[in-house]
Amino acid sequence: MIYRMKIYFELFWIFFKIGSFTLGGGYAMVPLIQNEIVEKKKWIEKEEFINLLALAQSSPGALAINMAVFVGFKIKKYLGMIATVLGAALPAFLIIWLLAALFQNFQNNPYVIKAFKAIRPMVVALIGGSVYTIGKQAKINKFTLIIVLAIAVLVSQFKFPPILVIIVGAIAGNIWMMNRKGAE
């Protein structure tokens, strides 16, 4: 019985550690999740992890929780999903609860203000590292790079709604796959 429960504790603990010590949200967590689940534990293949990530990104909600849902479910169905979601969400809940209780007393403290300013570049670097890692594994070629850049410009410069990008991408991807299968 205890041996069978070990995997659930292990799933919980992996996501709890990542959720506790990662600043920058879901994108900063992705390389850490991949390192633990794909590289160290070998519970999921790299290609499948990329697919789960794409699914998590196109699903509503926080990326970290979506990744926890899909990874946990893939590894150990519903109980695995519960373990990973609790592991991912509990640290943020506890930290925010503690900060909310204490923040009123410290929000104007110059050291706190300086600490938050110092954290910003680190968060950007973590997210940038995640984008680079995902980009390498997503097998981006010249054509897909043009798509990535065009979407980045549409969203950032022309305020194109990201939800429309997701919907159009899903439709275009399905059409492309159907045409590809028809050609084979």
N, C-alpha and C positions, 0 to 999 in steps of 0.2 A: 504494500500500500504506500509506504513512504517513498519507495523507489519510483513508483508511478507519479507521485506528486512532485518529485524533484524537477522534472521538466517545466512544470508550471511556475515553480518558484524561480527557476533559472530564467524563464521568459520575463517574469515580473521584475527580477533583479536587473537584468540587462536594460530594460526600458526605464526602470527607476533610476539607475546610475546615469544613463544618457539624459533623462529628463532633469536630473538634479544639477548636472554640471555643464550643460550646454546653453550658451547664450545665443540669441538670434533666432529662435523659433525652429520650425520644422526643417527648413532648408539647411540650417547648420547641423541638425541632427542626422540628416540622411547619410553622410559618409561614416558617421559613428555606428549607425544601425547596420549599414552595409558591412563594415569591418567586423562587427560582432556576429551577425547572422550569416553572412555569406563567406567571409574569409576565415574567421576563427572556428565557428561551429559547423559551417558547411551544411546548414539546414535548408538553404535555398540557393539555387544556381544564380550566377550573375545576370543572365538574360531574363530569368524570371523575376529577379529583384527589380530590374529596369521596368518590366511590365507592371509590377505591383506599384512602383513609384508613379508611373504614368496614370494608373487607375486612381491612386491616392490624390494626385494633383488635380484630376478632373472631377473628383467627387466633392460635394459641398462639405465644408468644415475645415478644421485645422489640419494641416498636413501631417504633423506629428501624430495626432490621434488617428487620422486615416491610415497612416503607415502602420501604426500599432494594430489597428483592426485587421488590415489585410495580411500582415506578417503573422500575427497570432493565429488568425483563422487558417492560413495556409499550413502552419506547422502543427497545430493541435485543435483545429476546429473551434467550437464555441468557448470551451474552457481556456484554450490558448489565447483567444481573442480577449476574453475578460482579464486574464493575467497581464497581457501586454498593455491594454488600455488603462488598467489601474496603475501599472508601473509608469506609464508615460504621463498620466494626468495627476497622480498624487503629489509628486514634487512641486509642480507648478501651483497646485491648489494650496499646499502648505506654505510655500514661499510667499505667495500673494497674500494669503491670510495674515502671515507674520508681518510682511511689509505694510499692509494696510493698517494694522494695529500700531505700528511704530512710525510710519511715514509722517504723520502729522507733527511729530516732535522733531523730525530731522529734515524736512523738505527744504528748508532755507539754509541749512548748514553748508558752508562753502566747501567742505571736504566731500560731502555727498554730491554736490553739484559737480565738482571736479572728477569724482569717481565715475559718474554717469557719462561725462564728456570723454573720459579716457576709454570707456567700454565701447563707445560707438565704432571707432575704427576696427576694433577686434571683431565686432559682429559683422561688419562689412567684409572683412577678410574671410571669416568662416563661411559666409554665404557665397562669396566668390570662389572659394575652394570647392564648395559643394557643386556649384555650376560647372566648374572645370572638370571635376570627377565624373559628373553625370554626362557631360558632353563627350568625354572620351569614350565612355562605355556605350553611349547611344549610337555609335557608329555614324557620326555626322559626316556627310560628304559635302561637296560644293553646293549641290542643289538644296539639301536640308539646311545648310548654313545660311543660304539666301533667304529661306523661309523664316528661320529664327530671327535674322536681322530685320526682315520686313515686318514681322509681328512686333518686335521690340520697338521699332519706329512708330508703327501704328498705335500701339498702346501708350508709349511714353510721350510722343510728340503730338499726335492727333487725338488723344484721349479716346481711342477706340475701346469699347467695353470688353474686358477680358472674357466675360461669359460668352460673347458672340464669337470670339476667337476659338474658344473651346467647342462650341456647337458647330461652327463651320469646319474646324479641324476634324471633329468626329465624323461629320457627314462626308467630307472630302476623303478622309482615310478609309471609310467604308466603301465609297465609290471606287477608289483606287484599288483596294483589295479585291473587290468583285470583278473589276476589269482585268486585273492581274490573273485571277483564277480562271476567268473566261478565256484568256489568251493561252493558257497552258494546255 
